[in-house]
């Protein structure tokens, strides 16, 4: 299981206020049960991309701060460019770790997706990778919305959901968690 995190300029506030850390923690909870080794492969991208160390239950606490925000080797807060990171995901799971085990990949984005994304999804439709795109915010997400109905693929390998206000949802979940502890 893997996650790709948008780290373009428009996402800076969500990184700084802890929202992206919460997203990683929630997805890791699924990966811990879903993935055979209980780890979550991680990528970040803006106009460049970085493949990061996998996150596990042992080291998730400050993962975003330690491995992303405090990592000087990662390019941060530029413009969107999805195709290179998508090609690296495909390379990792089909060439470097060639395995027939299906991969579930969550792709977090807040808009501005390049149209070439559709071509990559189409070309990868024969690979054992399912791409769950999650749009954060109120952007148009025109390209991502088209992935649900993209024709000519060998299999339906992509889906899209939109969360208009992930910060509010995160606050609501924190409140519920605090109430359940009291």
C-alpha positions in Angstrom: 0.0 0.0 0.0 1.2 3.5 -0.8 0.4 7.2 -0.5 1.4 10.1 -2.7 1.2 13.5 -1.1 0.9 16.8 -2.9 3.5 19.2 -1.5 2.8 22.1 -3.9 2.6 25.6 -2.6 -1.2 25.5 -2.1 -0.7 22.6 0.4 1.7 24.5 2.7 -0.9 25.5 5.3 -2.1 21.9 5.5 1.4 20.6 6.2 2.1 23.3 8.8 -1.1 22.9 10.7 -0.8 19.1 11.1 -3.6 18.1 8.7 -1.2 16.1 6.4 0.2 14.3 9.4 -3.4 13.3 10.3 -4.0 12.0 6.8 -0.8 9.9 6.9 -1.9 8.5 10.3 -5.4 7.6 9.1 -4.1 5.9 5.9 -1.4 4.1 8.0 -4.2 2.6 10.2 -5.6 1.0 7.0 -2.2 -0.1 5.8 -1.4 -1.7 9.1 -4.3 -4.1 8.5 -4.4 -4.2 4.7 -0.7 -4.4 3.8 1.2 -7.7 4.3 4.1 -6.0 6.1 2.0 -3.3 7.8 4.0 -0.4 6.2 2.9 2.4 4.0 5.2 3.5 1.1 5.3 7.3 0.8 6.0 9.8 -2.0 5.7 13.6 -2.1 5.6 15.7 -5.2 5.4 19.2 -6.5 7.3 20.0 -9.7 9.8 17.4 -8.4 9.2 14.2 -6.4 10.8 12.3 -3.6 10.3 8.6 -2.6 10.5 8.6 1.2 11.1 5.9 3.7 8.0 3.8 4.4 6.1 4.7 7.5 5.0 2.1 10.1 3.2 2.0 13.4 6.6 2.3 15.1 7.6 5.7 13.6 4.4 7.5 12.4 4.2 10.1 15.3 6.2 12.9 13.7 6.7 11.4 10.3 5.6 14.5 8.3 7.8 16.8 10.4 10.8 14.5 10.4 10.8 13.1 6.9 9.1 15.8 4.9 9.1 19.3 6.5 12.5 19.0 8.2 14.1 17.2 5.2 16.2 19.7 3.2 16.6 17.2 0.3 12.9 17.4 -0.6 11.7 20.1 -3.0 8.7 21.7 -1.4 5.9 24.1 -2.2 6.4 24.5 -6.0 3.9 23.8 -8.7 2.1 20.5 -9.5 3.6 17.9 -11.8 2.0 14.5 -11.3 3.4 12.4 -14.2 7.0 11.9 -12.8 5.8 10.7 -9.4 3.2 8.4 -11.0 5.9 6.9 -13.3 8.0 6.3 -10.2 5.2 4.6 -8.4 4.6 2.3 -11.4 8.4 1.6 -11.7 8.6 0.7 -8.0 5.7 -1.8 -8.0 6.2 -3.3 -11.5 10.0 -3.3 -12.1 11.9 -2.9 -8.8 9.5 -5.0 -6.7 7.8 -7.0 -9.5 5.1 -8.9 -7.6 1.6 -9.8 -8.7 0.2 -8.7 -5.3 -2.2 -5.8 -6.0 -1.2 -2.4 -4.7 -3.7 0.1 -3.3 -2.4 3.7 -3.7 -3.9 6.8 -2.2 -3.0 10.0 -4.1 -3.7 13.2 -2.2 -4.1 16.4 -4.3 -5.6 19.8 -3.9 -6.1 20.7 -7.5 -4.2 21.7 -10.6 -3.7 18.1 -11.9 -2.0 17.9 -15.3 -4.1 16.3 -18.1 -1.2 13.8 -18.9 -2.3 12.0 -15.6 -5.1 10.4 -17.6 -2.7 8.9 -20.1 -0.6 7.4 -17.4 -3.7 5.9 -15.7 -4.8 4.5 -19.0 -1.3 3.0 -19.8 -1.1 1.5 -16.3 -4.5 -0.2 -16.5 -2.9 -3.6 -17.0 -0.7 -3.3 -13.9 -1.8 -4.4 -10.4 -2.1 -0.9 -9.1 -5.4 0.8 -8.1 -5.2 4.6 -7.7 -7.5 6.2 -5.3 -7.3 9.9 -5.9 -8.5 12.1 -3.0 -9.1 15.8 -3.8 -8.8 18.1 -0.8 -10.6 21.4 -1.0 -13.0 23.0 -3.4 -11.0 23.0 -6.6 -12.6 22.0 -9.9 -10.7 18.6 -10.1 -11.8 18.3 -13.7 -9.0 15.8 -14.7 -9.5 13.7 -11.6 -13.2 13.5 -12.0 -12.7 12.1 -15.5 -10.7 9.1 -14.1 -13.9 7.4 -12.8 -15.2 7.1 -16.4 -12.0 6.9 -18.4 -12.7 4.6 -21.3 -10.4 2.1 -23.0 -8.7 0.8 -19.9 -8.0 -2.9 -19.5 -9.4 -2.6 -16.0 -11.0 0.2 -13.9 -7.8 1.1 -12.0 -8.7 4.6 -10.6 -11.3 6.4 -8.6 -11.8 9.9 -7.3 -13.4 11.3 -4.1 -13.4 14.9 -3.0 -13.2 16.1 0.6 -14.2 19.8 0.6 -13.0 20.7 4.1 -10.5 18.2 5.4 -9.4 20.6 8.2 -13.0 20.7 9.5 -13.3 16.9 9.2 -10.0 16.6 11.1 -11.2 18.9 13.9 -14.5 16.9 14.1 -12.6 13.6 14.4 -10.3 15.1 17.1 -13.3 16.3 19.1 -14.9 12.9 18.9 -11.7 11.2 19.9 -11.4 13.5 22.9 -15.0 13.0 23.9 -14.6 9.2 23.7 -11.6 9.4 26.0 -13.4 11.4 28.7 
